[in-house]
């Protein structure tokens, strides 16, 4: 026999269908809950207990909720008994009070009417998404303010927090998902549908990635940057740099940028923090095509894979301190991250040989484990 708890679960599953019917202007129809029409237990006392519990939670006892319709049914063990063969909610009030949804539905109806009175085009969206209206009960005034702004200014070309909408500064950031759905329906001709981020999808400015680099030539640092030698600028500005640089060293780890490259100073040289696979941010810096490029990564499979990636942008790139001799001297049996890349990499024969060895054994030597003196001697010899 069905229990009151099972009735509540089944009624709850019909809640959103009820809301959709209301939005479509359909009158409330008796809501029937399917129950068991057979009874297989042999205990009369248990049967009576279940019947009494079912009745105790029904409309006849509580004044609201489900109604029970009984029918005499011949059971296998208890003979002929009155069983509840039909369970139903007769009115909207019975259903909502039973589910404790009365206040929620009042607010839901107010919000749905507010949405379609502001934007009639969203009526179909509201019918298809009642749960999303409910998820933002107190926010629809502000959500609609934002939508009205984008309707009037579909290509703002401003940063998110610059938008002249009178809402909390973080409101749009916190509600990007629901706003994105609404704007997709309201301004489809202005939406960059291939973009996933809110800013790019809806014509807003985005904060650029920064390129961090160190000036290794004191004269360049003094003349162009007032003596500052540790700099981070947006990618678009880095792409336009015009410095008397002839050599660029790309290092994979930030620790290396902090310490190892403080000495020696090099003429007409800078060091860039590549930040692993983020070296892709440098690929449009076309001025790098005409200078000497040295890449220094960890001696592990990812280090060589990043080198291969960077060399795809700038074929003249040479690796430094990523050789077998350096590895053999300083390797400490560290385990690296496995790689599942199977494509042919853009490596020299010596690099490929070391890469294959590292991959087969899952070995790794991080940059920071190579002593500063060894690095400085190596770089000093290159300068000489």
N, C-alpha and C positions, 0 to 999 in steps of 0.2 A: 504493500500500500504506500502511496506517496506520502511524504512527510511535509509539515509546514516549511521546513528549511528548503526542501526541494522545490516547493511551490514558489518560494521567494526567489530562488535562483532562476527558475524558468520565467517568472514575471519580469525579473531584471533584464533578461536577455531580449525582451520585447519592448523595453523602455524607449530605445532610440527609434524603433519602428513607429511607436506611438507619436514621438515628436515629429517625425517626417510626415506622418499622416496629418497632424495638426497644421504643419506648414503648407501642406498641399490643399488645405481647406476641407479636408474630409471630416465628417462627423465621427465621434467616438463610436466604435462598434464593440459589442460584447467581446471581451478578450478571454478566450478559452485556453485553459492550461491542460495539457494532456496528463492524465493520471493512469494508474493501474486499474484494469477492469477485472482482474483476477486476484485471488487471495489464497496462498498456498500454505500458510502456517496453521498448526494444529491446536494452538493454545487459545481458548476462548477468552481468558483473562488478558492475554496480550492483545488480542483483537480489539477488545473493548477499550483497552488503554490507548491504542493507536487512534481509534475512532474519536474518543473523547478529546485527545490532544488536537486532532484535526479540527474538530468543531470549536474548541476553545480559542483558536486563532482566526476563526472565520467571521464574516460580517454579522451573522446572527448573534454572536456573543460580544464582539468588539464595536459593532456599529459601523464598521468600514472593512474593506478588504475583500477577500474572495467569498463567493457563494458556493455552497455545495448542493448538488442535486443527487439524491440517492435513488437507487434502484435495487430491487431484490435480485440477488445473484446467487446461484447455487455454487457453493464452494466445495473443494475436494474433501476437506476435513471437518468443516463446521456446519455443513448443511446450508440451508438457504439463509442468507444474511442481507441486511441493507448495506450496500457498498456505495461510496461516492463515485459515481460513474462520470459526472461532469463537474468540473471546477472552473469557475469563471469570475471575471470582474465585470460588474454590470455598468459601472460608470467610471468616468475619468477620475473623479474624486476618490472612489474606492481604490483604484490602482495607485494613485500618487501618494495618498496618505499611507497606504500599506508599505510602499517603498521609501517612505520619508523623503519624497521628492517635491513636496508642494512648494516650498520656498524657491528651490532651484528652478522649477518650471516657470514660476512667476518671473524670475530674473531672466531666464532663457527667452521667454516670449518678448519681454521688453527689449532685450538685446537684438533678437532676430528682427523685430520690427524697426529698431534703430538702424540696423545695417541696411536693410532694403529700402528704407526711406531715404537714406543718404546715397546709396548706390543700388538702384533697382536691378542693375545687371548682375548683382551678387545673389539674387534670390535662389537660383539653381544651386549655387555653391553652398548656401545655408542649408538647403534641403539635403544635400549629399553629405554634409559635415556637421550634424548637430553636436557631436561630441566636442568639436573644436570650439564651438560657441560656448559650451559649458566650461571648457578648460580655462577660459579667460573671462570669468564672470564680471570682474570690476574694471576691466581694461579696455572695453570697447570704445569708450569716448576717445581715449588717446590713440587707439589703433586706427580709428576712422580719421582722426586729425592727421596722422602720418599719411594715410592713403589719400586724403584730400590734397595734401601738399604735392605728392608725387603725381597725382592726376593733373594738377595745374603746372607742375614743373617736372616733366618726366625724365629730363636729362640734367640733373642738378650740377654735376661736375664739382661737387663739394665733398669734404670729408664728412663721415657719418655724424660726428659731433658738431659739425658746423651748420647742419640743417636748421633753418629758422622755424622749427616746430616747437610749440610750447608743451613739451613733455620732458620728463626727467632725462638727464644727459645719457644715461645708460639704457633708457627704455627701448630704443630701437635695437640695440645690441642684444638685449635679453629676449626680444620677441621677433627675431629675424625669420624664424620658421613660419609662423602664422602670417607675418607681413609679406613674406615672399609668395605664399599661396594667393593672398588677396591681390597683390600687385600683378602677378601673372595673369589674373583674370581682368584686372582693371586697365592695364596699359600694355597689352601683349605686343603691340607693334613697336614698343620701345625697349622690350626686354631682350637682353643678350642671352638667348636660351641655351647656348652652349656653355655658358659660364655657371659655376657652382657657387662661388662665394657671393654673398649678398652685394658687396660693393661693386664688383665687376658686372654682376647680373643687372643691376639697376643704376648703372651710369654714375657711380660715385668714385671719388678719388680713393686710392689705397696707399697705405704707407709703404714706401719702397724698402727693399732689402738694402742693408748697408754693406759696403766693402771696407774692410779694415786693413790698413797697410802701415808699414813702418818705413820711414825714410832712412836709408843706410848711408847716405852721402850728406855730410854736415853742411856743405855749401847749398845743396838743394833745399835742405830743411830751413836754413837761414834766409835764403832769398825768396822762396815761394811760400813758406809757412811760418815765418817769424820765429824760427828755431824749434817749432813743434815737430816731433818726429814720429808720433803715434797718432794716427788719424783714421776716422771712420766717416765715410760720406755715402749718400745714396748712389745706387748703381748708375742711374742716368747721369750723374755728375762725374762719376769715375770714368764713364765711357768718353767724356769730353776732355779729360785731362790732357794737358800739353806741357809735359815736363821733359827736360834734357836727360831722359833715362835711357840707358842702353842695356840694362840687365834687370830682370825681375825674377825673384825667387818666390815660388808659391809653396807655403808650408801647410801641412794638413791640420796640425794641432795648435790650439791657442796657447798652450803652455810653452811650446817652442817659440812662438812669436814673442811671448813675454820675456823669455830668458835667453835662449840660445843665440838669437840674432842681435843681441845688444852689441856684440863685438864679433868680428872686427867690422869697422866701418868700411864701406866699399864705395868707390867712385861711381857716380851715375847709376845707382842701384836702389831698388826698393824691395821689400818683402811683403807679400800679400798673405793674409790668413784665408786659406781656401775653404776651410770648414767642411772637409769631406766632400761629399757629392754636391755641395753647394757651389763648387767651382763652375757649375753651369751658369751662374749669374754673371760670369766674366765673358761669356762667349760673344757678346756684342761689343766688347771693348776692342775695336778694330785696330787701335794704335799698338796693341800687343803683338800684332802680326809681324811687325818689322823690327823687333828687338830680340835679344837673347832671353829665352825663357828656361828656367830651371825648376823642376818640380821635385819637392822633397816630401815624401809621405812615409807612413809607417811601412815597415817591411812585413807586410801580410797581404793576403789575397785582395782585400779591399783597397789597400794602398796602390797596388798595381792596376786594379780595375779603374780607380779614379784617374790614375796617370793616363791610362788608355783613353778614357773619356775626354780628358783635357787635351790630349794630343790630337783628338778628333777635331777640336776647334782650332788648335794651333800646332801644326805638324812639326815645327822646329823645336818643340819642347824636348829637353833632355832631363833625365832623372839624375839626382845627386844623392849620395849617401844611401842608396837603395841597392847596394851591390852585395855579392856573396861574401867578399872579404869582411865588410862591416858586419854583416849578419853573423858570420862565424865567430868573430871576436866577442860580440856582446849579447848573443842569444842566451836567454835564461830559461829555456823550456816553457815559455808562456804559450798558452793555447789561444788560438784566434777564433773568429767567427766563421762558421762554414760558408762556402759559396756554392751556389747552384748554377752559376753562369756557365753556359757551354759555348757561347759564340767566340769566334776568333778575336783576340785582343790586339790592339795596336801597340805591340811591344817589340823591342829588339830581341835578338836571339838570346842574349845573356839575361835580359829581363824575363823572357818567357821561361827559360830554364829554372830560374829562381822561383818564379810564380808557380810553376808546376810542382816544385819541391814543397813549397809552403802549403799549397792546396792539398797535396797528397797526405801531408802530416798534420795539417791544421795548426801550423806554427805561426808565431807572431813575435816581432820585435818592434816595440813602440819607439817613436822618435825620442821621447824624453829619457829613454834609457841609454842613449848614446851620450857619453860624457861631453861636456862643453868644450874641454880642451881639445878633444879629438875633432870636433866639428870646426872649431876656430882654426886649428892647424890646417884642416882640409880646405876651408874657404880661403885662408891666407895663402896657401900654395896656389890656388886657382888665380888669385889676384896677382901673384908674383909671375 
